Amino acid sequence: MQSADNISLTAEINILPGFENEVLAAAEMIWIATRKEIGCEAFLFNTKKDTPNVIVFFEVFKSQADFDAHVGFDHTVAFINFLKGKVVGDGPSLTFLNQYKD
């Protein structure tokens, strides 16, 4: 097996009490917008079963350049700014993954 060239990660967002509805609505908007990005191969929107106030996005981008573009798009910047004061740590916690292919 060799490592794939794409970028895989999870983005976890722990919503503070009282902000659940507005953060979930904003997360749905970023989910819709990101899936339309040319370099996006996968962008799954989940909440944790045992803690539904925690959003987990599973993301796959074709390349580092595509991920970097995603981070700079207006919809991503607006979403990250919107989260400030509404989530733990003021933004998502990113975990980059090693994806393998045959």
C-alpha positions as CSV (number, residue, x, y, z in Angstrom):
1,M,0.0,0.0,0.0
2,Q,1.2,3.5,-0.7
3,S,0.0,6.8,0.7
4,A,-2.5,8.7,-1.4
5,D,-1.7,12.2,-2.6
6,N,-5.0,13.7,-1.4
7,I,-5.7,15.4,1.9
8,S,-8.0,13.6,4.4
9,L,-9.0,15.0,7.7
10,T,-11.7,15.4,10.3
11,A,-12.9,18.7,11.6
12,E,-14.6,18.5,15.0
13,I,-16.7,21.3,16.3
14,N,-18.0,21.3,19.9
15,I,-21.0,23.7,20.1
16,L,-21.4,25.7,23.2
17,P,-24.9,25.5,25.0
18,G,-27.4,27.8,23.5
19,F,-25.9,28.0,20.0
20,E,-26.8,24.5,18.7
21,N,-29.5,25.6,16.2
22,E,-27.6,28.4,14.6
23,V,-24.3,26.5,14.4
24,L,-26.0,23.5,12.9
25,A,-27.7,25.7,10.3
26,A,-24.4,27.4,9.4
27,A,-22.7,24.0,9.3
28,E,-25.3,22.8,6.8
29,M,-24.5,25.8,4.6
30,I,-20.8,25.2,4.6
31,W,-21.4,21.5,3.9
32,I,-23.5,22.4,0.8
33,A,-21.0,25.0,-0.4
34,T,-17.9,22.8,0.1
35,R,-19.3,19.8,-1.8
36,K,-19.5,22.1,-4.8
37,E,-15.7,22.9,-4.7
38,I,-13.9,21.4,-7.7
39,G,-11.1,19.9,-5.5
40,C,-13.5,18.4,-2.9
41,E,-13.7,14.6,-3.2
42,A,-15.8,14.0,0.0
43,F,-17.3,16.2,2.7
44,L,-19.5,14.4,5.1
45,F,-21.5,16.1,7.8
46,N,-22.1,14.2,11.0
47,T,-22.9,14.7,14.7
48,K,-21.8,12.3,17.4
49,K,-24.5,9.9,18.5
50,D,-23.7,10.3,22.2
51,T,-23.1,14.0,22.1
52,P,-25.2,15.6,19.3
53,N,-23.7,19.1,20.1
54,V,-20.5,17.9,18.5
55,I,-20.2,18.1,14.7
56,V,-17.7,16.0,12.9
57,F,-16.9,16.7,9.2
58,F,-15.0,14.0,7.3
59,E,-13.2,15.8,4.4
60,V,-11.2,14.6,1.4
61,F,-9.5,17.0,-1.0
62,K,-7.7,16.1,-4.2
63,S,-4.5,17.8,-3.2
64,Q,-2.9,20.2,-0.7
65,A,-3.6,23.0,-3.1
66,D,-7.3,22.2,-3.2
67,F,-7.4,22.1,0.7
68,D,-5.5,25.4,0.8
69,A,-8.0,26.9,-1.6
70,H,-10.9,25.6,0.5
71,V,-9.5,27.3,3.6
72,G,-9.3,30.6,1.7
73,F,-12.8,30.6,0.0
74,D,-15.2,33.2,1.3
75,H,-17.7,30.7,2.5
76,T,-15.1,28.9,4.6
77,V,-13.7,32.2,6.1
78,A,-17.2,33.4,6.9
79,F,-18.0,30.1,8.6
80,I,-14.9,30.1,10.7
81,N,-15.5,33.7,11.8
82,F,-19.1,32.9,12.6
83,L,-18.1,30.1,15.0
84,K,-16.1,32.5,17.3
85,G,-17.8,32.6,20.7
86,K,-20.2,29.8,19.8
87,V,-17.9,26.8,19.9
88,V,-15.2,25.4,22.1
89,G,-11.9,26.9,21.1
90,D,-13.6,29.4,18.7
91,G,-13.3,27.0,15.7
92,P,-12.9,23.5,14.5
93,S,-10.3,21.1,15.8
94,L,-8.6,19.5,12.7
95,T,-7.1,16.0,12.6
96,F,-5.2,15.2,9.5
97,L,-5.3,11.5,8.4
98,N,-3.0,9.3,6.4
99,Q,-5.1,7.7,3.6
100,Y,-3.9,4.6,1.9
101,K,-4.7,3.1,-1.4
102,D,-3.8,-0.2,-3.1
